[in-house]
Amino acid sequence: MNKNRVVVWFRNDLRVHDNASLFSAVKKYEEVIPVYCYDERQFETIRLGLPKTGAHRAKFLIESVENLKHSLQGKGSNLLVLKGKPEELVVTVAEKYQASAIFFSEEVTDEEKRVEVALEQNAWAKGIKTEVFWQSTLFHLQDLPFPVNQTPEVFTQFRKECEKFVRIQKVFSTPDAINTPAFTDAETNEVSLKVLGLNEPEIPSSGVLRFEGGESAALGRLQAYFWEQDLLKVYKETRNGLLGADYSSKFSPWLALGCISPKYIYWEVLRYEKERKKNQSTYWLIFELIWRDYFRFICKKHGNKVFQLKGIRNVEEQWSRNESMFWRWAEGQTGIPFVDANMRELNHTGFMSNRGRQNVASFLVNDLGIDWRWGASYFESMLIDYDVCSNWGNWMYVAGVGNDPRENRYFNILKQAQNYDRKGDYIRHWIPELARIPGFDIHQPHTLHASDLRKYQVSLGGNYPHPVVKMKAFSY
């Protein structure tokens, strides 16, 4: 065993900047072996016959891993890319290269924890030590002003206590050079969507942004949004937008895979406040990062309850499991244009605005009464920014089984449409068959006279469905 050699197992920390496990490995050991393993179980089929990781999400992941490999090669290192069970293959790599330790980032939810525990047991049995690093959040676990099992159930209390008592740690510096023993390309799997059992998704030009996976694209997005286009100062006013690249930061896909560090974003916001402008918008981006932290600590506190029907509040509800109705929702065929447009955007691009997510989730659970876990699973499969804690935490929230202090958080779809898409531009973008309907009427074609529908070339039950639930007419 080589006491000067360590394996760094990358997980949802696909970056070289502010990477605690990589930084510590380079500091403590002479040679570092970076490894990424595509966990075959993440590409299996889950409920409703959905792929656990769909094509858009998988494509973004592959790009992110490739970019990490490129970054490491630029520092004289490389990345071993494997496919299988990490708890077995990563330990095999450590054995083969006679590494004395394996460093990796800590996760919080069940599937990931099981892999961690199994890997540690396998490594220890071979005399290989392990070290875990907490680095997925803005607030470090050890800096919280309360034990994790006493994390406040209400977000506002969590936020206020953390803001008052926690200092955000500085970012870890990026290693200039990483010394890695040579390994051949034959040892590295060339992983493609086909290898993962998925087809290449079509990337429509109609998406809000061409999301490219990887640290380089993440840092480029921050550079553009903050410094080149100077958009951070209006973030709070524009963040509920629906169309275009720049109504919000769009950092979430890169945050989900750790291509960018929340601490790095935080310190860049502070630099922006110092050099450009400090206002409610600059604070609001940090506020959103705190929400992300909150759901992660809630998941750590509550464990598997976040995946269970009754949620963390143990709420007994009667849920429908009407599959045909669920698929109408999933395919954007409910006959409610604001819901359908958002679901079509998700299906075509793997992305949806925050405003859209709240509306389609509320519609599924409140208007259709369908098992909220079906919606959470669909998002898990489809979203390029799927983050287990944020996804399941938000779905619990909307379904009334999570941390929402308000009872029955219902979104009136037509009122939301009036607030955020009054002229119907978003609907025209994603539902071209309704495009000829002028103004707000495009949100409620079922209220139009038959002669008007003919004039606008819309056939309800023909080229666009009748609404699946009765929606009240709404005028503004």
N, C-alpha and C positions, 0 to 999 in steps of 0.2 A: 504494500500500500504506500502511495506517495503522499506524504503529509503536506506537501506543498501544492496539492492539486485539489480543486473543488468543482463540483457540477452546479451550475445555476439553472434551475428548472423554471422557465418562463411560463406564466399562466395568463391571467388578465392584467399583465404588466408589460405590454409589448413595446418597450421603449428603453433607450439608454440614458435619457436624462432623468434625474430625480428617481433613480431606481435603487431602493435600499439594499436589496439582495445582491445586485450586480456591484454596486459601490463597495459593499462590505467584502464581497468575494475578492475584488481586485486589491483591496487594501490589505487583506489578511493572507492571501495566497499568491504564490508565484505564477501558477497556471490556472486558468478558468476554462471550463468546458460548458458553453451555453447550449441548452437543449430546449426544444419545444416538441410536445407530443399532442397530435390530434387525437383526442379521446374518442374512440370508436362509438362509445355509448351516446355521445352528443349528436350522433347522426342517425340514430334509430327512429322508429315511428312511435309517436305518442298517441294520446286519446284523439279520437275522431279521424284516425289515419293520417295525422299531420306528421311531416318530418320535424323532429325536435329542433333541428337547425335547417331552415329553408335556404333556398339558393342565394337570395340577396345577402342574407346574413353570412352565409358560408363564403361567398365571394369576397366580402369585406374582410373577413378573418384571414383568408388566404393572402390577400394583398398586404395585410398588416404584418403577417409572419414573414413574407418575402421582404418587406421593407426593413424589418428588424434584422434579418440576415444580411441585407445590404449594408446597414449601419454598422453592424459588428465587423463585417469584412473590411470596412473603411478604417477600423481601428486595429487591424491586424489579427482579428479573431474570425469566427465563423459561427454558424448555427447548425447543430444536428437536428434535423427534422424527422420525427418518427410518427407512426400511426399505430394505435393499439391502446393498451391500458398503461397510463403513465406510471402507476404504482409498481408495475413490473418492468417496463422498458427503461425508465429513467434510472432505476437501481441497477439494471443490467449494464447500462452505459458507465455508471460510476464504478462498477466492478471491473469492466473491461479496461478502463483507463486508470484503474487503481486509485481513484479519487478517495480522499478520506472523509469527505462531507458532501452533503447536498443542501443548497440554499434555495428557498422558494418563498413566495408570498402567501400569506394566510387568507383563506376565504371564510365565509360564515354559514353558508347553507348546506343542507344535508348531503347532496350528491358530492359536492366538492370536499366536504369534511371527511367523508368516507374514504375518498381517494387519498387525502392527506394522511389519515391514520394508517391506511394500508401501506402506503409508501414508507412511512416512518418505521412500521413494524418490519417490513421487508429489508429496509436499509440497516436497521439495528441488528437484525439476525446475521447480516454479513459484516458486522463491525464497522459500518459506515454511519457517522453521526449526521444529524439533520439540524438545520436552524431555520426557523420561520420568521418572516418580517411582516409587520402590519403596514400596508401602504396604499390602501384603496380609498382612503377618506381624507378630507381636509383636516379634521380634528383627529389627532392620534388617539388611539384606544387608551393608551396609558395617561393621556392628558385630560380625559373627561373628568368633570367635577362631581361625578357620581359613578358607582359601580355599574357595569353594563346591565346587570339584572334589575337595576333601579332606573333605567332610562325612562324619562317622562313619557307618558302615553300621548300627551298633547304636544304637537310640534312647537307651538309658541313658547312653551315652558323650556323645552329642549334648547331651542335657539337662543333664548335670552340667557340661560345659564351658561351655555357654551361661549357665547359672545362676551360675557362678562368675565369668565374665569380662564378661558383657554387661549394660549398664545399659539398661533400657527407656526409650526416648525419651519426652519429654512429648508430649501431644496438641497438634495445631495448633488454634488458636482458630477458632471459627466466625465467618465474616464477618458483620458487622452489616448491611451493605448491599452489593449487587452492581450495578454500573452496566452495563446491557446495552442495546445499540441495539435499537430497536423492530423486531419482525418480526411478521407477521400470522399468524393461526391457519391461514390457507390454506397456509402454508409448513410446518406441522406435521402429520404424519400422525396420524390417530386410529387407533392400532393396537389391534385386538381379537383375541380367540382365533380368530374367523372369518377375519380378514385373514391370520392365521398358519396357516390351514388346519386348525384344531383345533376341537373341540366343547367347549362349556362343561361342566366336570366337575360331577357331583353332589357337594355337600359334605355328608357325612352328619353327623348330630348325634352319632354314636358315636366320632368322632375324639378324640384326646387334648386337642387345643387347636384353636381356630379361628385358623390361621396367616394373618395378613394381611400382605401384602408392604409394605415401606417402612421408612424410618428412624423415623418417628413410632411405629409399632408396635414396632419393635426397642427403642427407648429406653423405651417404656412397659412392655415385658416386663421389662427389667432393673430398672426402678423397682419394679415389682410383686414380682418374685422376690427381690430383695435387700432393699429398704427397707420395703415395705408388708407383705409376708408373712413376712419375716425367714427365708427358706428356705436361704440360702447356708450357714448354719452346720451344716446336716444333709445337704448335697449328696452327700458321699461315701457316706453310708449309704443314700440313696434312689436314687442315679443309675442303678441297674440295674433300676428298676421297669419295668412294662409298661403299666399303666393309669393314666389321670389326667393332668392338666396339669402337676402340680408335682413329679413324681419327679426331674426334671432341669431344667436351665436352659432347654432348647429354643432356645438362641441360634443353633444351626447354620444354619437357613434364612437368617437375616438376615446372618450372617457370610459365607455363600457368595456373596451378591451385594454384600457390602460396605455393607449398610444400617447396620451397626454396626461400629465399629473394634475390633480385638482389643486395641489399646493402651488405648482408652477403657474396655473391660471390666476390663483389668488394674488401671488406676488406681482404678476404682470398687471393686474387690476390696480394694485396699490401704486405701481410705477406710473400707470396711466393717470391716476388721480393726482399724482404729484406733478407730472409733466404736461398734462392736457386739461382734464376737468374732473372734478369730484361732484357727484350729484346722486339723486335717487337711483338713476339707471346703473351707475357703477356699483352701488351697493347691491342692487337687485341681482346682479349676476352672482355675487357671493351668496346672497340669500338662496338662490337656486342650488348652489353647491351644498349649502347646509341642508336643504331638503333631501338631497341625494345621500348625504351622511346619515341623516335621521332614519331613513328607511333601512340602511345597512345595520345600524345599531339596533333598530327594532327587530330585524330578522335574527340578529345574534341573540337578542333577549328571548324571543318567543319560539325560535326553532321551527319545527315542522307545522306549527299551528298556522303559519302564513300560507300554507298550501292546502289547508283543509277547508271544507265547505263552510263551517261555522266561523272560520277566521279566528283572530285573536280575542274577539269579544264573546265568542261562543254563542253566536246569535242563531237561533233556530228559525229558518225560513223555508218556505216551500218553493223550490226552484223547478222550472220547466226544463225538460231535456228533449225538446222538439228539434230533431236534427235538421229537418228540411227548413224550418224557420231560421235556425242558426246559420245554415249555408246561404240563405237569402241575405242575411246580415253580412256574412263574411265576403260574399261575392259582390257586394254593392248593388243588390237587387231588391231593396226594401220598398222602393217607391217613395222614400223620403229623401229628396235630393241631397240635403246637407250631410246625411249619414252616408249615402251611397258614394258621393264624391270623395269623401275622406277614405272610405274603405278601398275605393279604386286606386287612389293615390298610394295607399299602403301596398296593395297587391302589385302595382306596377313598379314601385321604386324601393320598397322596404322602409319607407319613412312616412311619418305623418306629424303634423304640427301638434303641439301640446293642447291647443284648443280643440282640435279635431279629436284627439284621444279621449278627452273628457266627455265629449258629446257622444261619440259612438259607444263608449263604455256605459254611460248612463242609459242610452237607448236600449242596449242589450239587456241590462239588468233591471231597469225600471219600467221600460215600455213593453219589452218582450218577456221579462221575468225569467230569463234563461240563466242557468248555472254560470256564475261569474268566472269559474275556473276554466270554462270553455273559452271564454274571451281572452283570459290570461294566457292560455296555451296557444291560442292563435297568434297573439302578439309575440310570444316566445319564438314561434317558428318564423315569423315574418320580419320582425323589426331588426334593422341593422344595428340599432342602438340598444338591443335587448340587454338589460341589466337585471339579474334575477331579483334583487332586493327592490329596486325602483318599480319594476313591472308588477310584481305580486303585491307590493305595498300599496301601489296606486289602485290596483283593481280591488283589493280589500276595502280601501277607502271609499271608492265609488259605490261598492256593493253594500256598504253599511255594516261590514263585519270587521272593520279595521280601526284606524286611529282617528276617525273623523269625529270631533266633538258635536257636530250637528247631526241631527237625525234626518235621514232621507235626503241625501244630496241629489236632488233631481234637476236635470237640465232640460228646460223647455227648448226643444230643438229649433222651433221657428223663431223664438225670441233671440236665441243665440245667433241664428242666421241673420236676423235683422241687425244685431250688434256688430257682427264680424264680416258679413258678406252681403250688405244691403242691396248692392247693384247686381249681385249674382255672378260676378266675374269668376269666382272659384268654381261654381257649378258649370259654367260654360267651358271652363278649362278641362274638366274631368268627365263631364257628361255631354258630349257634343250633340247627342240626339235631342237635347232640350235647348240648345244654344239659341234658337230663334225666339224663345219666349223673352219678352223685354222685362227689365227691372226686377223687382222683388217677386213678381209672379212666378219666376222660374223655380222658386223654392216650394211652391204649392200648386203644381200643375193640375192636381185633382180638383181644384176649386174653379177651374176655368170652364167656360161654356164649350160645348162640343164643336161649335163653329170656329171658335178661337183656336182650339187644339188642332183642327184641320188646317187652319191658316199657318200655324207654326210647325206643321208636319210632325205632330206628336200623336201617337196612338197609345192611349193607356191600355195596358194589357197586350199591346203589340210591341212597338219599339221601346216602350218604357213601362215598367210594372205599375199596377195599382198599389196604393200604400198598404202595407201589411197590418197597420193599425190605423184607427181613425184619428186623424190629426185635426185639431180645431183650426178653422181658417184664422189667419192672422194678418192684420193690417197695421201699417205704421203711419 
